[in-house]
Amino acid sequence: MMMLELKNIRKVFNQGKSYELVAVDEVTVTLEAKKITVLKGPSGSGKTTLLSLAGCMARPTSGRIFLGDRELSSLPERFLTEIRRTHFGFIFQQFNLVKGITALENVMLPAYPLGGPHGALKKHARELLELFGIEGRASSKAEWLSGGEAQRTAIARALINNPGVIIADEPTAHLDTKLSREFMDIVGRLKEQQKTVIIASHDPLVYEAAMIDRVISMRDGKIEGTKA
């Protein structure tokens, strides 16, 4: 798995206007492959913006982003979309499951654009739900799932395309302590599978967890310090 490098990254919102906001300010950082990195900082520190840039969900105003030796920041959107689908899996703060369809169908969604046999995809999605102990809820609609079941469904969905990098934005923000610990146990399992995991969080249960390899502290759009 290739490492992610961000070089001299700036992200400016409303550039040139009186209410211009510099969310990320000249950040250079290497996010190591097969490691768990946490971006830590208060609200407004730039950690979520940096996470979205690392995951190709947003483009930097200036600076360059590399996945291995391939520069991503200047690629046309259609190529970035393909890279997001094949290299990245996303776990969102609100889980973002689609209501009205089943847990199984939610897990399968990111794989549809890649094509492939439907039967094999369905089997793989069921195996992921089974891996996280909720195969019995495969036919339940998203809105019928408990918080823990929704969380596990969202993680299974993030893994459906077998990405090398997992991006998680404040994944424990709406979870109680028990579910937050369960989430970190799953993160530990992802590390064992040699996934690269990048998490934005201000939750001590996340950044103080034993399996975390590196904590990057941010404030005012800059890196304040790192701790291995």
Stockholm file with secondary structure:
# STOCKHOLM 1.0

chainA/1-228         MMMLELKNIRKVFNQGKSYELVAVDEVTVTLEAKKITVLKGPSGSGKTTLLSLAGCMARPTSGRIFLGDRELSSLPERFLTEIRRTHFGFIFQQFNLVKGITALENVMLPAYPLGGPHGALKKHARELLELFGIEGRASSKAEWLSGGEAQRTAIARALINNPGVIIADEPTAHLDTKLSREFMDIVGRLKEQQKTVIIASHDPLVYEAAMIDRVISMRDGKIEGTKA
#=GR chainA/1-228 SS CCCEEEEEEEEEESTTSTTCEEEEEEEEEEECTTCEEEEECCTTSSHHHHHHHHTTSSCCSEEEEEETTEECTTSCHHHHHHHHHHHEEEECTTCCCCTTSBHHHHHHGGGGGGCCCHHHHHHHHHHHHHHTTCGGGTTSBGGGSCHHHHHHHHHHHHHTTCCSEEEEESTTTTCCHHHHHHHHHHHHHHHHTTCEEEEECCCHHHHTCTTCCEEEEEETTEEEEEEC
#=GC SS_cons         CCCEEEEEEEEEESTTSTTCEEEEEEEEEEECTTCEEEEECCTTSSHHHHHHHHTTSSCCSEEEEEETTEECTTSCHHHHHHHHHHHEEEECTTCCCCTTSBHHHHHHGGGGGGCCCHHHHHHHHHHHHHHTTCGGGTTSBGGGSCHHHHHHHHHHHHHTTCCSEEEEESTTTTCCHHHHHHHHHHHHHHHHTTCEEEEECCCHHHHTCTTCCEEEEEETTEEEEEEC
//
